[in-house]
Amino acid sequence: MTVITVAVHPPYPIVLGRGVRDRLGAEMQNVGLGRHSPKVLVVSHPTIARHYAPRLLTSLQNAGFEPYELRLPPGERYKTAATLQKIYDAALAYRLERSSAMVALSGGVAGDMTGFAAATWLRGIPLVQVPTSLLAMVDSAIGGKTGINHPRGKNLIGAFHQPRLVAIDPDVLATLPPREFRTALAEVIKYGVIWDADLFAQLEALPTLDRRMPPAVLEAIIYKCALAKAQVVSQDEKEGGLRAILNYGHTLGHAIEAVTQYRVFNHGEAVALGCLAAGFIAVELSLWSAADNQRQTALIRKAKLPTRLPATLAAADLRLALQADKKVMAGQVRFVLPKAIGQAVVVDQVPAPTIERAIAHLQT
């Protein structure tokens, strides 16, 4: 097992290792859970639960916990207030107390919703993240961002609520669909662009960027991304400054998801397009070189992520959706833009014509 500490208050561990889900009960005890209330609500979705819930529940029971299950429908379109209500209903039915816990055995969607439910049930109860998708392992399960979508914008309703524990078991990726594996590579590439130039170079050197990579290589990539996220969050827990760079590719990415009603592109695919737009803007503003921009484009193509928007997608709709972004400040859309491989900056004065050309670039 490898342990990364997220140095917020209070700090919490990211435990990374094969089979960690089978000792989740012991890991939860190690962080002080279960001392006053053994009740645990495990939130998942049917496919994940069928594969991984039985042994996880046994682990909890063997450690003296009383686990209850809730299975939610998968997919971004269900990241809504109506689905969130199902978690509250289950919390009430099982009489979760303030010292009870919620466990998200899931990818990013249910993980975000479970986190928000934990943040708001009884004004906050402990949360444990057991990510089952590569995207959740490298990004969304770490850092305490929780929330649901509004019909006009992604994650507009939410709260910061740090987990007490993140347990990452790479073995669960064996049943991850190829598209879901591929979409997470956008977040992996993101970390290379904004934080870790060595990671970016490692991805470039791999013969293929897909699930055929050796397990040890994949585990090392997960570790590097989790470490990067932990380092950034430890310096800026609630996005007062540095943490904003983690939104690289997400400004336009979230707008694409909202305009297409979460039915055309999944999250990572939209983020990949957002990274390409950010790279285009950064070149136009002379922030980074065309050569580095080409390296990013080549890596996104290597991951078989989309590089073009449908020509039928109205640029005006995207511009309107950008105004609903959480990062808008004083009416200005803020973009995270790269300065070099491994370095990024937040810019809130991107000219509107430049944004329009970036959108048009993705449609040609």
MARLUM-549093 format. One line per 2 residues: their letters; for each residue z negated, y, x negated of C-alpha. Coordinates in steps of 0.2 Angstrom, whole numbers. Layout:
BEGIN
a> Z Y X ~ ...
REM end
This chain:
BEGIN
mt> 0 0 0 ~ 4 18 -6
vi> -7 32 1 ~ -1 50 2
tv> -14 63 7 ~ -9 78 19
av> -21 91 13 ~ -25 100 29
hp> -42 102 37 ~ -47 89 39
py> -35 79 28 ~ -27 63 33
pi> -18 49 25 ~ 0 43 26
vl> -2 24 22 ~ 15 17 17
gr> 18 -2 15 ~ 25 -17 22
gv> 14 -26 35 ~ 3 -10 37
rd> 5 -12 56 ~ -4 -28 56
rl> -19 -20 49 ~ -19 -4 59
ga> -36 -8 67 ~ -44 -8 49
em> -35 7 44 ~ -41 17 59
qn> -58 11 56 ~ -56 18 38
vg> -53 36 45 ~ -68 35 56
lg> -60 30 73 ~ -69 19 85
rh> -86 23 81 ~ -90 31 98
sp> -76 25 109 ~ -66 9 107
kv> -53 14 119 ~ -35 16 113
lv> -19 21 122 ~ -4 14 113
vs> 12 22 119 ~ 29 14 115
hp> 45 10 124 ~ 51 -7 130
ti> 61 -13 115 ~ 49 -7 102
ar> 34 -14 111 ~ 43 -31 113
hy> 45 -33 94 ~ 30 -25 87
ap> 16 -22 100 ~ 8 -39 101
rl> 3 -40 83 ~ -2 -22 83
lt> -13 -25 98 ~ -21 -40 90
sl> -25 -30 75 ~ -34 -17 86
qn> -43 -30 96 ~ -49 -39 80
ag> -56 -22 74 ~ -66 -20 90
fe> -54 -8 99 ~ -49 -9 117
py> -31 -6 118 ~ -21 -1 133
el> -2 -1 133 ~ 10 12 141
rl> 29 10 139 ~ 41 25 141
pp> 60 25 143 ~ 68 29 126
ge> 79 44 123 ~ 79 63 121
ry> 83 66 139 ~ 66 59 144
kt> 57 71 133 ~ 51 80 148
aa> 36 86 158 ~ 39 72 170
tl> 37 59 156 ~ 22 68 149
qk> 14 66 165 ~ 15 47 164
iy> 4 48 148 ~ -9 59 157
da> -9 47 171 ~ -12 32 160
al> -26 42 150 ~ -34 45 167
ay> -32 27 173 ~ -40 20 157
rl> -53 34 156 ~ -49 40 139
er> -64 50 132 ~ -64 64 119
ss> -68 51 105 ~ -54 39 111
am> -37 39 103 ~ -19 38 107
va> -7 28 96 ~ 12 32 95
ls> 21 16 91 ~ 38 24 92
gg> 51 35 85 ~ 51 54 86
va> 53 56 105 ~ 38 47 111
gd> 29 52 95 ~ 31 70 99
mt> 26 67 117 ~ 11 56 113
gf> 6 69 101 ~ 7 83 113
aa> -3 73 126 ~ -16 69 113
at> -17 88 109 ~ -20 93 127
wl> -29 78 135 ~ -48 84 136
rg> -42 98 125 ~ -38 86 111
ip> -42 68 106 ~ -37 59 90
lv> -19 54 87 ~ -12 40 76
qv> 6 39 72 ~ 15 22 69
pt> 33 27 67 ~ 46 14 71
sl> 62 24 66 ~ 67 30 49
la> 68 48 56 ~ 50 47 62
mv> 45 40 45 ~ 52 53 35
ds> 49 68 46 ~ 43 69 64
ai> 27 58 62 ~ 20 69 49
gg> 14 86 50 ~ 7 88 67
kt> 21 96 77 ~ 21 89 95
gi> 30 94 111 ~ 42 92 124
nh> 59 99 128 ~ 63 113 141
pr> 80 111 149 ~ 87 126 139
gk> 79 122 123 ~ 72 109 112
nl> 53 108 108 ~ 50 124 116
ig> 33 117 124 ~ 21 110 111
af> 6 112 100 ~ 1 108 82
hq> -10 93 82 ~ -12 84 66
pr> -14 65 67 ~ -29 56 60
lv> -18 43 52 ~ 1 40 49
ai> 5 21 46 ~ 22 18 40
dp> 28 0 39 ~ 47 -1 33
dv> 48 -19 40 ~ 50 -12 57
la> 67 -4 52 ~ 74 -22 53
tl> 77 -20 72 ~ 83 -1 71
pp> 101 1 78 ~ 113 6 65
re> 116 23 73 ~ 98 27 73
fr> 97 22 55 ~ 111 33 51
ta> 105 48 60 ~ 89 49 50
la> 99 51 34 ~ 102 69 40
ev> 83 72 38 ~ 83 63 21
ik> 98 74 15 ~ 88 89 21
yg> 74 86 9 ~ 86 84 -5
vi> 93 101 -1 ~ 78 111 2
wd> 65 103 -9 ~ 69 88 -21
ad> 85 90 -31 ~ 81 73 -39
lf> 81 65 -22 ~ 98 73 -18
aq> 105 66 -35 ~ 98 49 -31
le> 107 49 -14 ~ 123 54 -22
al> 122 40 -35 ~ 119 26 -22
pt> 135 15 -19 ~ 132 16 -1
ld> 121 27 10 ~ 117 15 24
rr> 105 1 28 ~ 113 -10 15
mp> 103 -2 2 ~ 90 -13 -6
pa> 73 -13 2 ~ 64 -6 -13
vl> 76 9 -14 ~ 74 13 4
ea> 55 12 3 ~ 56 24 -12
ii> 67 36 -2 ~ 54 35 13
yk> 40 39 0 ~ 49 54 -7
ca> 53 62 10 ~ 35 58 16
la> 28 66 0 ~ 39 81 2
ka> 34 84 20 ~ 15 82 15
qv> 17 94 1 ~ 25 107 12
vs> 13 105 26 ~ -2 105 15
qd> 3 122 9 ~ 7 129 26
ek> 0 119 41 ~ 6 130 55
eg> 23 137 49 ~ 16 154 44
gl> 29 154 29 ~ 34 140 18
ra> 35 127 31 ~ 49 135 40
il> 61 128 27 ~ 58 111 35
ny> 69 118 50 ~ 85 117 39
gh> 99 112 49 ~ 89 113 65
tl> 93 131 71 ~ 111 127 76
gh> 106 108 78 ~ 94 111 92
ai> 107 123 100 ~ 120 109 100
ea> 108 96 107 ~ 103 108 121
vt> 121 113 126 ~ 126 95 126
qy> 111 90 137 ~ 105 78 123
rv> 119 66 128 ~ 133 68 115
fn> 124 70 98 ~ 107 62 94
hg> 95 73 84 ~ 101 69 66
ea> 119 70 70 ~ 116 88 77
va> 105 92 62 ~ 119 87 50
lg> 131 99 59 ~ 118 112 58
cl> 116 109 39 ~ 135 111 37
aa> 134 127 47 ~ 120 133 36
gf> 129 129 20 ~ 145 138 26
ia> 134 154 30 ~ 125 153 13
ve> 142 153 4 ~ 148 168 15
ls> 132 177 11 ~ 134 172 -8
lw> 117 163 -8 ~ 123 147 -15
sa> 139 141 -23 ~ 154 133 -15
ad> 152 118 -27 ~ 134 114 -20
nq> 141 116 -3 ~ 154 104 -6
rq> 141 92 -13 ~ 131 93 3
ta> 147 90 14 ~ 152 75 3
li> 134 67 5 ~ 134 70 24
rk> 151 62 25 ~ 145 48 14
ak> 131 45 27 ~ 145 44 40
lp> 137 58 50 ~ 148 70 61
tr> 156 85 52 ~ 165 92 67
lp> 160 99 84 ~ 171 95 100
at> 183 109 102 ~ 178 109 120
la> 161 115 116 ~ 160 134 120
aa> 154 145 106 ~ 147 157 119
dl> 136 143 125 ~ 130 139 108
rl> 126 158 104 ~ 116 159 120
al> 106 143 116 ~ 103 150 98
qa> 93 165 107 ~ 81 152 114
dk> 77 145 97 ~ 58 145 93
kv> 61 154 77 ~ 69 170 85
ma> 60 185 79 ~ 62 202 86
gq> 78 196 94 ~ 85 190 77
vr> 90 172 75 ~ 82 165 59
fv> 92 153 48 ~ 85 142 34
lp> 99 144 21 ~ 101 135 4
ka> 100 144 -12 ~ 103 129 -24
ig> 101 110 -22 ~ 82 109 -20
qa> 79 127 -15 ~ 80 136 2
vv> 75 152 10 ~ 73 159 27
vd> 85 173 32 ~ 84 183 48
qv> 98 195 46 ~ 113 184 47
pa> 127 194 54 ~ 134 188 71
pt> 152 187 65 ~ 146 175 51
ie> 137 164 64 ~ 153 164 74
ra> 164 159 59 ~ 152 145 55
ia> 153 138 73 ~ 172 140 72
hl> 173 131 55 ~ 164 116 63
qt> 178 116 77 ~ 193 116 66
REM end
